[in-house]
Amino acid sequence: MNKFFTRITAIVVIALVAIGCGGKKSTKEAAPAKPFEAELFAYVDAKQLVEKSDLISYLDSSQRQMLATLATAELENDEDAAFVKSIIMDPANTGLSLDKPAYGYINEFSDDAAEGAVVIEVNDAEKVKRVFEFLAKYSDEISIEKSGDKYLVVSDELDEEVAVGFNAKRFILAASALRSGKEMLTDAFAAADPNFAYFDKRDVALWLDANALFDIIEVNIKDNLESMREDASYYRDDEWYANQIASMEGQLAQFEEIRKSVGPNASVTMGLTFNDGNVALDITTDDFKAEDVAATTVTNAHLNYLPYNTVAVANVGIIGDKLVKVLDTVFTDEFAAQNGIERNEFRTIKEIVSGAVGSINGDVTAALTKIEGYSINQTPYVEAVALVDVKDSYIFNNIKLFGQGYIRRINDENYAFDVDNYNTIFFGEQNNLLYAGLNTRAEQKPNSAANTRWAKETEGSLGYMLIDVKGLMEQSYIRSAWNTLAYEIGDTAFGIINDFVDMLDYVAFKTNSTSSAEFRIALKEEQTNSLKQITNFAVDALPVIIEAATAEQEYEEYDDEYFYDEEADAMIEPAW
């Protein structure tokens, strides 16, 4: 029986994961063209990062003057000293364009070969040249060679596969395991200007050719399979090898089936953006096909049943009938055979799960609402609840049927199961809302989670997972664990960690559509850019860290030179 229900649980979990398997719905329209002629492209908008962090405010002209004096103190040549000072006072004097994004790309990557380049736009090639002339003057390992309108930076430290150069437009570091670095450098100079507009207003971004990644995965699977077959040839009667090969063949077949949903120009884009009040990491896909989508927009109606300071929430919108069709294509008799599940047992489980999944129609929510306790050495008191929008009473009726002898009736709409003397599971259904709660029942709250900031920011999504950091830190059991941490790591480290955590409001992962998702770290201060807040925190924390590290070093040095004399009750300098 335990084995039976374990498998039911496993299939239910997999079923819920399958909701997010979709991409853009299949159409006869042509696939979108690739935005970059590369397999991987990344960029960093340094100008935006500097402006958002407000770094300039931490280094005024007088402080730069002081740094310039220190940096040029040992330079005897007045012209060189003036040059270094000019760069410190204004980094634009490097000749590099700091108001345009720096970027890099990889043309090809695999297990044994790759090539790519890092590019910074140039404003003034003569100033760049001056930088390297300065470096060459003080280093025998660097020289500059001119070739037409380009300059090549030569160094004994560079391998033949690596090349560095610049012209009036670009400064480039190129590397290739497929040809010489100079050949790669020539192509990099001739490459067209990238379309930065593709990344919109992201501060940092990465674009990946999905097919290139899938090719690598497929090659690895096939290589491992071939290697396993070669090993098995020496042990023809070994059942273990036979099972391993069968399993890997099944993995390859499943992978090849997945690849059918990957279009010729399929790609993944990831971006990092520092907004006012939050840090957002977004992920989007393009040219991934799906015949049907089992997800729907969440209503967040279940939040009315959760307290305002709810610790953690997961919510997803499900169209049960469509999800059943998706599951039918995944959980076939072949799947059962590959995983060693008896055919009739598998079909029974599948029928039960399909009935339960088909009954779902709307939000499916799971939440941790309370963790109480005053010692981490004791089991905490926990309240948690799951709520499901259903179109019929299939699930509720089956729970009552199979739970006879274990559950007790509260009324027609609510039942309970006593786990032990301290914990009770409640479940019930009313107005097409099915719930199951640990030590709590589904009741609407006067001050509910629907009034939180994160509730409003998750509206319109297909689903999300969230930890309310502020609510979490209000729980007595968490505070107890937090105080224990303070004792173990010391006041300095704990103070820094505590200050950072105190900045946080919540962290969340949400799916905005079948082709986009976002991970967000929200800060309590909503009006100030998140990068500026993080920079302020780092600036305040750095002196504390340096002071603590210095004190620790001094203590270690002291401890090495002295030892404790118990009789004298004092630290004594050794005689040796």
N, C-alpha and C positions, 0 to 999 in steps of 0.2 A: 504493500500500500504506500509506504514512504517513497519507494522508487517511482511509483506511478505518479504521485503528486509532485515529486521533484521534477519529473519530465514535463508535467503540465506547467509548472512555474517557469521552467526554462523556455518553453515555447511561447508563453505569454510575454516574457521579457523580450525575446527575439521579435515577437510580433509588434511590440511597441516601438522597438528600434527601427523596424521596417517602414514606419511612417515617414521617416526622413530620407528614404531611398530615392526619392524623385528628383528630377531636375526640371528643365523646361519641357513643356509638353511637346510631343513629337508633331512636327508639321512638315509640309512639303517645301517650305521656304528654304532658300540657300543658307548655309551656315555662315555666320559672321566672319569676316576676314580677321586674320591675326593682327593685333595692333603693333607687334614687334617682330622683327626678323631675328629671333633668337629662341632658345629653349627656356631661358630664364632671364628676367630683366628686373632690376631693383633700382630705386632712387631714394635720395634723402634731400629734403628741402631744408637746407641749413638756415636759410634766411628766416623761414617761418619758425623754426625751432628757437633761434636766437631771440626773435621778437616775442614769442610766447613765453619763453623762460625769463625774459627781462634780464638777461645776463649782463647787458651793458651797464645796468644800474649798479652792479657789484664791482665794476672796474672803471672808475672815473679817470679823468685825464691826469690827475696828480698821482694816482696809484700806477697808472701806466708809465708815467715819468720815472717813478721809483723803480719799476721793473726794468725799464730801459737802461737806467744807470747801473743796476746790478748786472744786467746781461752784457753790457759793453765795458765793464770795469777792466778786463784783462786784454782788451783789444787796443793795440798800439797805433793802428792805422786810423786816423780820424775819419777818413772817407768810409771805411768799413763800419766804424762805430755809428756814424750818421745813418748809414743804410739800415743797420739792425734796429736802430731807434725808430726809424720811419715805419718799419713793419710793425713794431710793437704798438706804436701810436695809432697806426691805421693798417690793419691786415690786408686791405685792398692793394697796398703797395707790393704785395707778392706778385701782382699781375693776374691772379686768379679771380674769376668772377664769383664772388661769394653771394650774389643776389640771385643766382640761378642754381637749380638742383644739381647735385653731383649724382652720377648714376653708374651702374655697372651691369654687365650682361655676360651670359654664357651661351655661346653658339651651339655647343654640343657637350653633353656630359654622359658618361657611362662609368662602369666600374674601373676601366683601365685607361681612359682617355677623356680629356676635356680641354676646352680653350675658352677664354673670355677676356674681358677688359674692364678697367675702371677708368671713368672719364670725369674730368672737371673742366668746365668751360673757362676760356682764357679771355681776359679783357685787354691785356697788354703783354705781348710776347717778349718785348724788350725787358720788362720788369721780371718776368719769369726767368729769362736768360740771366739776368743780374743775380738772381737768387742762386742759381746753380754755379755761376762763376765764383760767387762768394764761397759756396760749399767746396768747390774744386780747389780754391786757394788754400783752404785749411784742411784739405784731405787729398792725399796722393791717390786715393782709390776712385775718384770721380773726375770725369772729363766730359767735354761737350763736343760733338761733331755736327757740322751743318751739312744737310743734304737737300738742295733746292730751297724750298720755303719752310723746311722742317729742321728741327734740332733733335739729335739723338743723345740721350744721356748715357754715357758709357761708364761701367764700373766692373771691377774684377769680382765683385760680390754677386753679380747677376749671372745666372745660368744662361745658356744659349736659348732656352725656351722662353726667357723673360726679356722684355724690352720696354724701355721708358723713353718717351719723347713728347715734344710739343710743337705746335705751330701757332699761328695767329688766332686760331679758333679753339683748340683743345689741348689739354694736358692729359696724356694717356699712359697707363701702365697696362701692358698686354702680356698674356701668358698663354702658351699652347703646348700640349703634349702631342699634337698631331703634326706640327711643322715648327719652323723657327719663330721666335718671338718677333723678329723684325718683319716677317711676312704678315703675322697677325696684326702688328702695329700699323702697317701700310693699309690694310683693310679697315682698321678702326678709324683712321684718319678720313677715309673715303666714305664711311657710312653716313647715311642720311640722318638728319636731326630727329631725335625721338619725339613722339607725341606725348608730352607730359600732361596734356589736357585729359588724357585717358584716366589718370589717377585723381582727377578732380582736386579737392582741397586737402588730400591726405598729406601728413607730414613725412611719413616713411611708407613705402609701398613695395610690393613684390608681385610680379606676374610670372606664372609658370605655365608652360605648355604641358597640358595634362597627358597627352599621348606620349611625350618623351619620358615622363615619369612611369606611365604604364608599361612602356617598352622595357625599361630597366627591371621593373617588377616581374614581367613575364619572362625575361631572359633568366633572372635569378631562379624562378620557379622551375623552368625547364632544365637549367644547369644542375640544380639540386636533385631533380628527378632522374636525370641521366647519371649523375654520380651514384645515386642510390641503386639504380639498375646495375651499374658496373660492380658495385660491392656485392649485390645479391647474386651475381653470376658465379661467385666463389662459394656461395652458400645456398645452393638451389633448393635444399629441403628446409631452409630456415623460414618458419612461419612468420616471424617478426618482420623480416624484410618484405615478405609478400604483403602483409598488412600495411606497412609503411608506404609501399609503392602504390597500393590501391587508394590509400588516403590522399597521397600527393597527386595522383591522377584525378581524383575527385576535386581537389583544390584547383587544379589547372582548368578543369571543365567549368567550375563555377566562376573562375576568373575570366575565362573566355566569354562566358555568358554576360558577365558584368560589362565587358568591353564593348558589347553590342550597343550599349547606351551612350558610349563615348563618341561624339561626333569628330570629324576630321580636324576641326579647329577648336576643340575643347580646351578650356583653360581655367585656371584658378587664380584669382587676384586677392591678395591680402594687404590690408592697409592699417596703419597706426595713426590715429589722430588725437591730438590733445585739445579737447574742447573746454569751454567754461564749465567747471564743475564735474567733469568726467574724462576718463581716458577710454577711447574706443578702439578695439581691434576688430575690423570687419573682414569677412570672407565672402567672396562672390564666385559663382561658377558660370561658365558660358558654354553653350553647345553641348550640354548633357541632355539626353532624351529620356522621357518617361511617358509611358502610355496612359497612365492614370495617376492621380494624386489622392492619397487617403487622408490628407491633412486639411483642416479648415481653420479659419481665424478664431482665436479664443475670445470668449465674451468677458472673462474675468468675473463672472457672476458668483463663482464659488468663493471669492475673496470676502464676500459679506459674511461668510461663516468662519472666518479666521480672525484672530485678535490682531490689533494694530502692530504689536511687537513680535509677530510671527518670526521664527528663527530662519526657516528655510522653506522654499516652495518650488515645486515643479508642476508645470501646467502645459498641456498640449491639447489641441483641437483635433478630434478624430471623427472621420466618417466611417462608421463600422462596416457598412456594406462594401465600400470600396477597399477597405483594408483586408477584408476576407478574400477578395479577388487577388490582391497582391500576395497574400500568404499562400493561396492555392498554387501560385506559380513558383514559390520558393520551397514550401514543405511538401514535396512530392514523395511517392513511394521510393524513388531513387535516393532522396535525401535520407529516408529512414534506413535504407540498406547500407548506405555509406557510414551512418552513425551507429549501426548495430542495434537498431530498434526493431522489435518484432512487428511484422506488418499489421496484424489485426489490432494489436495494442496501440500502434501508431495511429491507425484510422479512428479508433475510439477516442483517443486524446484529441485528435484533430477535429473531430465532430463537436466535442465539448467546447474546445477553444473557439471554434468558428461560431458556434451559437452565442458564446459570451461576447466575443468581439463584435459580431453582427448586431448585438443589442446596444452597443455604444453609439451615441450620436450627439457629439458636442464636446464640452470641456472634460478632461480627465486631470484631476488635481491631487497631488500628494503634498502634505505639509507637516513640518515639525513645529509645534507651537509652544512647547514648554520643556525645559530641562532644569529640574530643581534638585538641589543637594548641596551640602556644605562641606563635603570631603570627597576628593577624587578617589579615595580608597573604598568608597561605598557606591553601590549601584544607584544611579540617579532615578528620580521619578520623572517619567517622560509622558508627554501628551502629543499625539500625532493623529492625523486624520487623512483619509482618502475620500474624494468625492467624484462621482461619475454621472454625467448626463446620459440617460438611457431612454430608449423609445418603448421598452416593454419591461416586464418583470422577470425575464428569463434568469438573470443572474441571482436576483433576490430569492426567487422560488427554489432554485437549485441549492443555494446555501441552506435554506430552511430544510430542504429534503435530505441532503447528505449530512446535515449537522444535528439531526435528531438524536437525542440522548446526551448531547454535549452543550447545547445552547438552551437558554431560558428566555421565555417570552416576557417582554415588558408591556407591550401592547401590540396591536395588529401591525404597526409600522416600525417597531423597534424591538430588537432582540439583543442578547448579551451572552458572552462566553467568558467565564472566569478563568484566566490563565493561571493565576496563583492567588495568594491572599492579598497581594498588593496591586495586581494589574488585571484589568478587564477590557475585553474587546467588545465594543458596541457596533451594531450594524443595523441598517434599516433603509427604507425607501419611502419617499413621499413626493408626489407631483413630479415623477420622472427624475428624481434626484436620489441616487444610490450612494450610501456612505458606509465607511468602516472606520472606527476610531479607537485608538488605544487610550483608555482612561478619559475619553471625551466623546460627546455626542455632537451631531451636526445641528447647531443652533445659531441663528443670526446674531451678530454682535453689534452693540450700539456704536462702538468705536472700532471699526473693523480694518483689515488690511486694505480694503478698497480705498481708504483715505490716504494711503501712503504715496510718497513721491514715485516709488518704483512701479506702483500699480498703473499710474497714468502713462509711464514710459514703456510699459510692456503691452499696452493696448495695440490691437491691429497685427500682432505677431501670430505665427502659427503655433508657437510654443516657446517656453523658456524654463530655465533653471536658475534659481536665485538664492543667495544667502544674504540675509539682512544683518550686516555686521553690527549695526547699532542695536538691533533687537537681540542678537546673539550675546553681546557683551552685557546686557541687562539680566541675563539668566544667572541665578545664584550658583549653579554648578559650574558654569563657565568662569565666573568670577573667582571661585575657589581654585580652579585649575590655573587661572591667570596669576593668582597670588603665589601659588606653588612655583610657577615658572620664574617669577621675580626672585624668589629665594634661591633657585638653582643657578641662574645665569648672572646674578649680581645687579646692583642698582643701575649702573651706567648703561649696560646693554638693554636691560628691561625698560629703562626710561626712554631710550630711543625707540624701541619697538612699540611701547605703549603710546608714545606721541604719534607715531605713524598710524597705528590702528585707530586712534582717536580721530584721525582725519577722515576715515572711511564712513560712508553711508551704507552702501551695499555693493555686491559684485553679482553680475548676471550674465548668463549666456542665453541669447534669444535667436530664434529663427524668424527672420522677417518675411521670407518667401521660400519657395522650393529651390531657389538658386542663391540665396543670400542668408548670412547669419552674422551675429555680432557678439563679441565678448566685451563687457563694459565694467569699468571700475568707477563707481560714483563716489564723489567726495561730499562731505557735509556742506562745505562752502560752495554754493552754486554759481556765484557771480564772478569768481576769479578763475582765470585759466588754470587748468590742472597742472600744466608743466611749470607755471610760475609757483604754484603751491608746493610742488615737489622740489623745485629748486630752492625755495625758501627753507623748506625742511632740511635739505641737504646742507645748506650753508650754515644753519643753526647747529646741526648735528656734528659737522666736521670738526670744529674745535674740541667738542666733548670727546670724540673718538680719538683725536690726536693726543689730548691730555691723558686719557685713560691708557693708551698704548705707551706713552712716555713713562707714566708711573709704573706700568707693568715691567718695562724694560729696566728701569732703575731698581725695582725690587729684585729682579732676577740677578742683576749685577751685584747688588748688595748681598743677596743670598749666596752667591758664589764666593764672596770674599769673607763672609762671616758665618759662624755657626752658633747654635743655641747651647749654652752651658747651663744644664739643669741646676747644678749646685750653686752657681752664681746667679741664676735666674736672669741671664742677660745674653745678648749677642756678643760673641767674642771673636776678635780677629785671630785667625789661625797663625801658629808659630812658623809654619813652613813657608 
